[in-house]
Amino acid sequence: MMDRNKREHFSGCLLCGAAGDALGQPVEFKDREEITGEYGPDGILEMVPGEEGLYKITDDTQMTLFTAEGLLRAWTTARQSGGVPDFAGAVRHSYLCWLKTQGETPAISYPGTCCDGWLLAVEGMHRRRAPGATCLSALREGTLSDNGIVNNTSKGCGGVMRAAPVGLLAARINTGNSAGTARKAFEIGCATAALTHGHPSGYYPAGVLAAVIATIINGGSIEEGIYISLGLLDGRIGSMETIAAIRSALDLWQLDRFKQSYNSVESLGVGWTGEEAVSIGLYCALAAGEDLVRGLRMAVNHSGDSDSTGAITGNILGALLGEQAIPHDWLNQLELVDVIRQVGNDLFTSYEGTESWLKSYPLMQVSL
């Protein structure tokens, strides 16, 4: 098994995800015919610079970074106090900070809490990039059930597209075997997605992505991560839709291994829902082999949520291949590249008791 528990695979997971997000951003709301009409018969193949000459990320990458911040705050608080980390509570706090960057405020006031992590001070995070309506409304309204699941029935892909940091941190802090680490990642991934998406097909795919990434970082293959995830899903209430979508991706890759095409991707759906998005992401990552660019191009050139499927594919391939897989010209002009890399490096570090670390990831005072 290959050792991928290295800094370049942590930063690579987030940076490749951001690259997929940025590649898919210009075509997110276009169908396949519109994409080929604008970019040629092969679709969009290269990054499209925005107004500042940078390749723009969307809410997918923004929320991924705030997920990482919440996880690190929970783990830092637990290490300092000797208690059990409240990952979901801390991530929810960070999502409320993200909500603030979007010019929104929650309907419910949480006394004693404040947005004091370092990401809020990054000017580039305060850009509204077509944030998902479900994420906005769920965080504004703030209603959770006793088991921590938001009071809606959304199965949109907004839960899975931000789950990659869960797999990274789980691989770094869990002392058990690979299967145990994947299970831990799965549970945390589901819990953090359920903060905004209340349908099982909205939160189970997030658990799957986290488990697959944890498996990869621990030296396993994408395929191994998929089979572990299927075992974790087996018998859970409401999991059949996610199981079927994942099996469709795996079956399509195994049957069509040497002639993958954009039509193959579209047979899995369009990616607006959680189970379709993770299915497309897994298929494109499997089909890419060790070619990140090929995988991302496959993931975004379809009639659907191109930035989210691009981000998910990039997260998987980045964990597998590392930061060096990204073309230099893509990386050099990627928006917030230094911030994204820093968060990846911090996930690899996972905890330091230094003054600067505690300033970046302040201890949690209130459980939301």
DRENDO-1510 file (C-alpha; in Angstrom, 1 decimal, always signed):
<recs>
REC; n; res; u; v; w
REC; 1; MET; +0.0; +0.0; +0.0 .
REC; 2; MET; +1.2; +3.5; -0.9 .
REC; 3; ASP; +1.8; +5.9; +2.0 .
REC; 4; ARG; -0.2; +9.0; +1.1 .
REC; 5; ASN; -0.4; +10.4; +4.6 .
REC; 6; LYS; +1.7; +13.3; +3.5 .
REC; 7; ARG; +1.4; +17.0; +3.3 .
REC; 8; GLU; +1.3; +17.1; -0.5 .
REC; 9; HIS; -1.7; +14.8; -0.6 .
REC; 10; PHE; -3.6; +16.8; +1.9 .
REC; 11; SER; -3.0; +20.1; +0.0 .
REC; 12; GLY; -3.5; +18.2; -3.2 .
REC; 13; CYS; -7.0; +17.0; -2.2 .
REC; 14; LEU; -8.2; +20.6; -1.5 .
REC; 15; LEU; -6.3; +22.2; -4.4 .
REC; 16; CYS; -7.4; +19.7; -7.0 .
REC; 17; GLY; -11.0; +20.0; -5.7 .
REC; 18; ALA; -10.8; +23.8; -6.1 .
REC; 19; ALA; -9.4; +23.3; -9.6 .
REC; 20; GLY; -12.4; +21.1; -10.5 .
REC; 21; ASP; -14.7; +23.7; -9.0 .
REC; 22; ALA; -13.0; +26.5; -11.0 .
REC; 23; LEU; -13.1; +24.5; -14.3 .
REC; 24; GLY; -16.7; +23.7; -13.9 .
REC; 25; GLN; -17.8; +27.1; -12.7 .
REC; 26; PRO; -18.4; +28.7; -16.1 .
REC; 27; VAL; -20.7; +25.9; -17.3 .
REC; 28; GLU; -22.5; +25.0; -14.1 .
REC; 29; PHE; -25.9; +26.0; -15.4 .
REC; 30; LYS; -25.4; +25.0; -19.0 .
REC; 31; ASP; -26.5; +21.8; -20.7 .
REC; 32; ARG; -24.2; +19.7; -22.8 .
REC; 33; GLU; -25.4; +21.2; -26.1 .
REC; 34; GLU; -24.7; +24.7; -24.8 .
REC; 35; ILE; -21.3; +23.8; -23.5 .
REC; 36; THR; -20.2; +22.3; -26.9 .
REC; 37; GLY; -21.8; +25.3; -28.7 .
REC; 38; GLU; -19.7; +27.7; -26.7 .
REC; 39; TYR; -16.4; +25.8; -26.2 .
REC; 40; GLY; -16.3; +23.4; -29.2 .
REC; 41; PRO; -17.2; +19.7; -29.7 .
REC; 42; ASP; -15.0; +18.5; -26.8 .
REC; 43; GLY; -16.5; +21.0; -24.4 .
REC; 44; ILE; -14.6; +23.1; -21.9 .
REC; 45; LEU; -11.0; +21.9; -21.7 .
REC; 46; GLU; -9.2; +24.8; -20.1 .
REC; 47; MET; -9.8; +27.2; -17.2 .
REC; 48; VAL; -11.6; +30.4; -18.0 .
REC; 49; PRO; -10.2; +33.5; -16.1 .
REC; 50; GLY; -12.6; +35.8; -14.3 .
REC; 51; GLU; -12.5; +39.6; -14.1 .
REC; 52; GLU; -9.3; +39.7; -12.1 .
REC; 53; GLY; -7.5; +37.1; -14.4 .
REC; 54; LEU; -7.9; +34.4; -11.8 .
REC; 55; TYR; -9.7; +31.1; -12.1 .
REC; 56; LYS; -12.7; +31.6; -9.8 .
REC; 57; ILE; -13.8; +29.1; -7.1 .
REC; 58; THR; -17.4; +28.9; -6.0 .
REC; 59; ASP; -19.3; +28.3; -2.8 .
REC; 60; ASP; -18.2; +24.6; -3.0 .
REC; 61; THR; -14.6; +25.5; -2.2 .
REC; 62; GLN; -15.6; +28.2; +0.3 .
REC; 63; MET; -17.7; +25.7; +2.3 .
REC; 64; THR; -15.0; +23.1; +2.0 .
REC; 65; LEU; -12.6; +25.5; +3.7 .
REC; 66; PHE; -15.0; +26.4; +6.4 .
REC; 67; THR; -15.6; +22.6; +7.0 .
REC; 68; ALA; -11.9; +22.2; +7.6 .
REC; 69; GLU; -11.9; +25.2; +9.9 .
REC; 70; GLY; -14.7; +23.7; +12.1 .
REC; 71; LEU; -13.1; +20.3; +12.2 .
REC; 72; LEU; -9.8; +21.7; +13.3 .
REC; 73; ARG; -11.4; +23.9; +16.0 .
REC; 74; ALA; -13.2; +20.9; +17.4 .
REC; 75; TRP; -10.0; +18.8; +17.4 .
REC; 76; THR; -8.0; +21.6; +18.9 .
REC; 77; THR; -10.6; +22.2; +21.7 .
REC; 78; ALA; -10.6; +18.4; +22.5 .
REC; 79; ARG; -6.8; +18.3; +22.6 .
REC; 80; GLN; -6.6; +21.3; +24.9 .
REC; 81; SER; -9.4; +20.2; +27.2 .
REC; 82; GLY; -9.0; +16.4; +27.1 .
REC; 83; GLY; -12.7; +16.1; +26.1 .
REC; 84; VAL; -14.5; +14.5; +23.2 .
REC; 85; PRO; -14.4; +16.6; +20.0 .
REC; 86; ASP; -17.8; +18.0; +18.9 .
REC; 87; PHE; -17.1; +18.0; +15.2 .
REC; 88; ALA; -20.7; +18.7; +14.1 .
REC; 89; GLY; -21.1; +21.6; +16.6 .
REC; 90; ALA; -17.9; +23.3; +15.6 .
REC; 91; VAL; -18.5; +22.8; +11.9 .
REC; 92; ARG; -22.0; +24.3; +12.3 .
REC; 93; HIS; -20.3; +27.3; +14.0 .
REC; 94; SER; -18.0; +27.7; +11.0 .
REC; 95; TYR; -20.8; +27.4; +8.5 .
REC; 96; LEU; -22.5; +30.3; +10.3 .
REC; 97; CYS; -19.3; +32.2; +9.7 .
REC; 98; TRP; -19.5; +31.3; +6.0 .
REC; 99; LEU; -23.1; +32.5; +6.1 .
REC; 100; LYS; -21.8; +35.9; +7.3 .
REC; 101; THR; -19.4; +36.1; +4.3 .
REC; 102; GLN; -22.4; +35.8; +2.1 .
REC; 103; GLY; -24.0; +38.8; +3.6 .
REC; 104; GLU; -26.6; +36.7; +5.5 .
REC; 105; THR; -27.4; +36.4; +9.2 .
REC; 106; PRO; -29.1; +33.5; +11.1 .
REC; 107; ALA; -32.7; +34.0; +12.3 .
REC; 108; ILE; -31.7; +32.6; +15.7 .
REC; 109; SER; -29.2; +34.3; +17.9 .
REC; 110; TYR; -26.6; +32.1; +19.6 .
REC; 111; PRO; -25.4; +34.0; +22.8 .
REC; 112; GLY; -21.7; +33.8; +23.5 .
REC; 113; THR; -20.6; +32.7; +20.0 .
REC; 114; CYS; -18.7; +34.8; +17.5 .
REC; 115; CYS; -17.0; +34.3; +14.2 .
REC; 116; ASP; -13.4; +34.4; +15.3 .
REC; 117; GLY; -11.5; +32.0; +13.1 .
REC; 118; TRP; -9.0; +33.2; +10.6 .
REC; 119; LEU; -10.9; +32.5; +7.4 .
REC; 120; LEU; -13.4; +35.2; +8.1 .
REC; 121; ALA; -10.6; +37.7; +7.9 .
REC; 122; VAL; -9.7; +36.6; +4.4 .
REC; 123; GLU; -11.2; +39.2; +2.0 .
REC; 124; GLY; -11.4; +36.8; -0.8 .
REC; 125; MET; -13.9; +34.6; +1.1 .
REC; 126; HIS; -16.4; +37.4; +1.1 .
REC; 127; ARG; -17.6; +36.8; -2.4 .
REC; 128; ARG; -21.0; +35.4; -3.2 .
REC; 129; ARG; -20.6; +32.7; -5.8 .
REC; 130; ALA; -24.1; +31.2; -6.4 .
REC; 131; PRO; -24.4; +29.7; -2.9 .
REC; 132; GLY; -26.9; +26.8; -2.6 .
REC; 133; ALA; -30.4; +27.9; -1.5 .
REC; 134; THR; -30.6; +24.9; +0.8 .
REC; 135; CYS; -27.4; +25.7; +2.6 .
REC; 136; LEU; -28.4; +29.3; +3.0 .
REC; 137; SER; -31.9; +28.6; +4.3 .
REC; 138; ALA; -30.9; +25.8; +6.6 .
REC; 139; LEU; -28.2; +27.9; +8.3 .
REC; 140; ARG; -30.4; +31.0; +8.5 .
REC; 141; GLU; -33.3; +29.1; +10.1 .
REC; 142; GLY; -31.1; +26.9; +12.3 .
REC; 143; THR; -33.6; +24.2; +13.2 .
REC; 144; LEU; -32.2; +20.8; +14.0 .
REC; 145; SER; -33.8; +17.6; +15.3 .
REC; 146; ASP; -32.6; +15.9; +18.5 .
REC; 147; ASN; -30.3; +13.7; +16.4 .
REC; 148; GLY; -28.7; +16.7; +14.7 .
REC; 149; ILE; -30.4; +16.5; +11.3 .
REC; 150; VAL; -31.8; +19.7; +9.8 .
REC; 151; ASN; -35.5; +20.0; +9.5 .
REC; 152; ASN; -35.8; +19.7; +5.7 .
REC; 153; THR; -36.0; +16.9; +3.1 .
REC; 154; SER; -33.3; +18.2; +0.7 .
REC; 155; LYS; -31.0; +15.7; -1.0 .
REC; 156; GLY; -29.1; +18.3; -2.9 .
REC; 157; CYS; -25.3; +17.9; -3.4 .
REC; 158; GLY; -24.5; +20.8; -1.1 .
REC; 159; GLY; -23.7; +18.3; +1.6 .
REC; 160; VAL; -21.2; +16.1; -0.3 .
REC; 161; MET; -19.4; +18.8; -2.2 .
REC; 162; ARG; -17.8; +20.1; +1.0 .
REC; 163; ALA; -17.0; +16.8; +2.8 .
REC; 164; ALA; -13.4; +16.1; +1.7 .
REC; 165; PRO; -11.7; +17.6; +4.8 .
REC; 166; VAL; -13.5; +15.1; +7.0 .
REC; 167; GLY; -11.7; +12.2; +5.3 .
REC; 168; LEU; -8.3; +14.0; +5.5 .
REC; 169; LEU; -8.6; +14.8; +9.2 .
REC; 170; ALA; -9.9; +11.3; +10.1 .
REC; 171; ALA; -6.9; +9.7; +8.4 .
REC; 172; ARG; -4.6; +12.0; +10.4 .
REC; 173; ILE; -6.1; +11.6; +13.9 .
REC; 174; ASN; -7.5; +8.1; +14.0 .
REC; 175; THR; -5.2; +5.5; +15.5 .
REC; 176; GLY; -7.2; +2.5; +14.4 .
REC; 177; ASN; -7.0; +0.4; +11.2 .
REC; 178; SER; -8.0; +1.7; +7.8 .
REC; 179; ALA; -11.6; +0.3; +8.0 .
REC; 180; GLY; -12.0; +2.0; +11.4 .
REC; 181; THR; -10.7; +5.3; +10.0 .
REC; 182; ALA; -13.1; +5.1; +7.1 .
REC; 183; ARG; -16.0; +4.4; +9.4 .
REC; 184; LYS; -15.1; +7.4; +11.6 .
REC; 185; ALA; -14.9; +9.6; +8.4 .
REC; 186; PHE; -18.2; +8.3; +7.2 .
REC; 187; GLU; -20.0; +9.1; +10.5 .
REC; 188; ILE; -18.5; +12.6; +10.7 .
REC; 189; GLY; -19.2; +13.3; +7.0 .
REC; 190; CYS; -22.8; +12.3; +7.4 .
REC; 191; ALA; -23.2; +14.4; +10.6 .
REC; 192; THR; -21.8; +17.6; +9.0 .
REC; 193; ALA; -23.8; +17.2; +5.8 .
REC; 194; ALA; -27.0; +16.7; +7.9 .
REC; 195; LEU; -26.6; +20.2; +9.3 .
REC; 196; THR; -28.0; +21.5; +6.0 .
REC; 197; HIS; -29.5; +18.5; +4.1 .
REC; 198; GLY; -32.1; +16.4; +5.9 .
REC; 199; HIS; -32.7; +13.6; +3.3 .
REC; 200; PRO; -30.5; +10.5; +3.6 .
REC; 201; SER; -29.4; +11.0; +0.0 .
REC; 202; GLY; -28.2; +14.4; +1.0 .
REC; 203; TYR; -26.0; +13.3; +3.9 .
REC; 204; TYR; -25.0; +9.7; +3.1 .
REC; 205; PRO; -23.0; +10.7; +0.0 .
REC; 206; ALA; -20.9; +13.0; +2.2 .
REC; 207; GLY; -20.1; +10.1; +4.4 .
REC; 208; VAL; -19.1; +8.1; +1.3 .
REC; 209; LEU; -16.8; +10.8; +0.0 .
REC; 210; ALA; -15.1; +11.2; +3.4 .
REC; 211; ALA; -14.7; +7.5; +3.7 .
REC; 212; VAL; -13.2; +7.1; +0.2 .
REC; 213; ILE; -10.7; +9.9; +0.9 .
REC; 214; ALA; -9.7; +8.5; +4.3 .
REC; 215; THR; -9.1; +5.1; +2.6 .
REC; 216; ILE; -7.0; +6.7; -0.1 .
REC; 217; ILE; -4.9; +8.7; +2.3 .
REC; 218; ASN; -4.3; +5.5; +4.3 .
REC; 219; GLY; -2.9; +3.9; +1.2 .
REC; 220; GLY; -5.9; +2.2; -0.3 .
REC; 221; SER; -7.5; +2.5; -3.8 .
REC; 222; ILE; -10.6; +4.4; -4.9 .
REC; 223; GLU; -12.2; +1.0; -5.5 .
REC; 224; GLU; -11.4; -0.2; -2.0 .
REC; 225; GLY; -12.9; +3.0; -0.6 .
REC; 226; ILE; -16.0; +2.4; -2.5 .
REC; 227; TYR; -16.5; -1.2; -1.3 .
REC; 228; ILE; -15.8; -0.1; +2.3 .
REC; 229; SER; -18.5; +2.6; +1.9 .
REC; 230; LEU; -21.0; +0.2; +0.5 .
REC; 231; GLY; -20.5; -1.9; +3.6 .
REC; 232; LEU; -21.0; +1.1; +5.8 .
REC; 233; LEU; -24.2; +2.0; +4.0 .
REC; 234; ASP; -25.6; -1.6; +4.0 .
REC; 235; GLY; -28.8; -1.8; +6.2 .
REC; 236; ARG; -29.0; +1.9; +7.0 .
REC; 237; ILE; -32.4; +3.4; +6.7 .
REC; 238; GLY; -32.8; +5.4; +3.5 .
REC; 239; SER; -29.5; +4.3; +2.0 .
REC; 240; MET; -30.7; +2.3; -1.0 .
REC; 241; GLU; -30.7; +5.3; -3.3 .
REC; 242; THR; -27.1; +6.1; -2.5 .
REC; 243; ILE; -26.1; +2.5; -2.7 .
REC; 244; ALA; -27.7; +2.1; -6.2 .
REC; 245; ALA; -25.9; +5.3; -7.4 .
REC; 246; ILE; -22.5; +4.2; -6.2 .
REC; 247; ARG; -23.0; +0.7; -7.7 .
REC; 248; SER; -24.0; +2.3; -11.0 .
REC; 249; ALA; -20.7; +4.2; -11.1 .
REC; 250; LEU; -18.7; +1.2; -10.2 .
REC; 251; ASP; -20.5; -1.1; -12.7 .
REC; 252; LEU; -20.1; +1.5; -15.5 .
REC; 253; TRP; -16.4; +1.8; -14.9 .
REC; 254; GLN; -15.9; -1.9; -14.8 .
REC; 255; LEU; -17.9; -2.6; -18.0 .
REC; 256; ASP; -16.7; +0.4; -20.0 .
REC; 257; ARG; -13.2; +0.7; -18.8 .
REC; 258; PHE; -11.5; +1.5; -22.1 .
REC; 259; LYS; -14.1; +3.7; -23.8 .
REC; 260; GLN; -15.3; +6.1; -21.1 .
REC; 261; SER; -17.1; +9.1; -22.6 .
REC; 262; TYR; -19.2; +12.1; -21.7 .
REC; 263; ASN; -22.3; +10.1; -22.5 .
REC; 264; SER; -21.2; +7.6; -19.9 .
REC; 265; VAL; -21.1; +10.4; -17.3 .
REC; 266; GLU; -24.6; +11.6; -18.2 .
REC; 267; SER; -26.0; +8.1; -17.8 .
REC; 268; LEU; -25.3; +8.6; -14.1 .
REC; 269; GLY; -27.4; +11.7; -13.8 .
REC; 270; VAL; -26.7; +15.4; -13.7 .
REC; 271; GLY; -25.3; +15.8; -10.2 .
REC; 272; TRP; -27.8; +18.2; -8.6 .
REC; 273; THR; -28.6; +15.6; -5.9 .
REC; 274; GLY; -26.1; +14.1; -3.5 .
REC; 275; GLU; -26.2; +10.6; -4.7 .
REC; 276; GLU; -25.8; +11.6; -8.4 .
REC; 277; ALA; -22.9; +14.0; -7.6 .
REC; 278; VAL; -20.9; +11.4; -5.7 .
REC; 279; SER; -21.7; +8.8; -8.3 .
REC; 280; ILE; -20.3; +11.0; -11.1 .
REC; 281; GLY; -17.3; +12.0; -9.0 .
REC; 282; LEU; -16.4; +8.4; -8.2 .
REC; 283; TYR; -16.8; +7.3; -11.9 .
REC; 284; CYS; -14.7; +10.2; -13.3 .
REC; 285; ALA; -12.0; +9.6; -10.7 .
REC; 286; LEU; -11.9; +5.9; -11.5 .
REC; 287; ALA; -11.9; +6.6; -15.3 .
REC; 288; ALA; -9.1; +9.2; -15.0 .
REC; 289; GLY; -6.5; +6.7; -13.8 .
REC; 290; GLU; -3.6; +9.0; -12.9 .
REC; 291; ASP; -4.6; +11.8; -15.3 .
REC; 292; LEU; -6.2; +14.6; -13.2 .
REC; 293; VAL; -6.9; +16.8; -16.1 .
REC; 294; ARG; -8.8; +14.0; -18.0 .
REC; 295; GLY; -10.8; +13.3; -14.9 .
REC; 296; LEU; -11.8; +16.9; -14.3 .
REC; 297; ARG; -12.7; +17.4; -18.0 .
REC; 298; MET; -15.0; +14.4; -17.9 .
REC; 299; ALA; -16.5; +15.6; -14.6 .
REC; 300; VAL; -17.6; +19.0; -15.8 .
REC; 301; ASN; -18.7; +18.5; -19.4 .
REC; 302; HIS; -22.2; +17.4; -18.7 .
REC; 303; SER; -25.7; +18.9; -18.3 .
REC; 304; GLY; -25.7; +19.5; -14.6 .
REC; 305; ASP; -23.9; +20.7; -11.5 .
REC; 306; SER; -20.5; +20.9; -13.2 .
REC; 307; ASP; -18.6; +22.7; -10.5 .
REC; 308; SER; -19.7; +20.3; -7.7 .
REC; 309; THR; -18.9; +17.1; -9.7 .
REC; 310; GLY; -15.6; +18.7; -10.8 .
REC; 311; ALA; -14.8; +19.5; -7.1 .
REC; 312; ILE; -15.6; +16.0; -5.9 .
REC; 313; THR; -13.6; +14.4; -8.7 .
REC; 314; GLY; -10.7; +16.7; -7.9 .
REC; 315; ASN; -10.8; +16.0; -4.2 .
REC; 316; ILE; -10.6; +12.2; -4.8 .
REC; 317; LEU; -7.8; +12.5; -7.4 .
REC; 318; GLY; -5.9; +15.1; -5.4 .
REC; 319; ALA; -5.8; +12.8; -2.4 .
REC; 320; LEU; -4.6; +10.0; -4.7 .
REC; 321; LEU; -2.1; +11.9; -6.8 .
REC; 322; GLY; -1.0; +14.9; -4.7 .
REC; 323; GLU; -0.6; +18.5; -5.5 .
REC; 324; GLN; +1.9; +17.9; -8.2 .
REC; 325; ALA; -0.9; +16.5; -10.5 .
REC; 326; ILE; -2.2; +20.0; -11.1 .
REC; 327; PRO; -0.9; +21.8; -14.2 .
REC; 328; HIS; +1.2; +24.7; -13.2 .
REC; 329; ASP; -0.7; +27.2; -15.3 .
REC; 330; TRP; -3.9; +26.2; -13.6 .
REC; 331; LEU; -2.4; +26.3; -10.1 .
REC; 332; ASN; -0.7; +29.6; -10.5 .
REC; 333; GLN; -3.9; +31.5; -11.4 .
REC; 334; LEU; -6.2; +29.6; -9.1 .
REC; 335; GLU; -8.2; +32.0; -6.8 .
REC; 336; LEU; -7.1; +31.9; -3.1 .
REC; 337; VAL; -4.5; +29.2; -3.9 .
REC; 338; ASP; -2.3; +30.1; -0.9 .
REC; 339; VAL; -5.3; +30.0; +1.5 .
REC; 340; ILE; -6.4; +26.6; +0.1 .
REC; 341; ARG; -2.9; +25.2; +0.4 .
REC; 342; GLN; -2.6; +26.5; +4.0 .
REC; 343; VAL; -5.9; +24.8; +5.1 .
REC; 344; GLY; -4.6; +21.6; +3.5 .
REC; 345; ASN; -1.3; +21.9; +5.4 .
REC; 346; ASP; -3.2; +22.7; +8.6 .
REC; 347; LEU; -5.3; +19.5; +8.2 .
REC; 348; PHE; -2.1; +17.6; +7.8 .
REC; 349; THR; -0.7; +19.2; +11.0 .
REC; 350; SER; -4.1; +18.7; +12.7 .
REC; 351; TYR; -3.0; +20.3; +16.0 .
REC; 352; GLU; -0.4; +22.6; +17.5 .
REC; 353; GLY; -0.6; +24.1; +20.9 .
REC; 354; THR; +1.1; +27.3; +19.8 .
REC; 355; GLU; -0.2; +30.8; +20.2 .
REC; 356; SER; -0.5; +31.3; +16.5 .
REC; 357; TRP; -2.4; +28.0; +16.0 .
REC; 358; LEU; -4.9; +28.9; +18.8 .
REC; 359; LYS; -5.4; +32.3; +17.2 .
REC; 360; SER; -6.2; +30.7; +13.8 .
REC; 361; TYR; -8.4; +27.9; +15.4 .
REC; 362; PRO; -9.8; +29.4; +18.6 .
REC; 363; LEU; -11.2; +27.0; +21.2 .
REC; 364; MET; -14.9; +26.5; +21.0 .
REC; 365; GLN; -16.8; +28.0; +23.9 .
REC; 366; VAL; -20.4; +27.1; +23.1 .
REC; 367; SER; -21.9; +24.0; +21.5 .
REC; 368; LEU; -24.5; +25.0; +18.9 .
</recs>
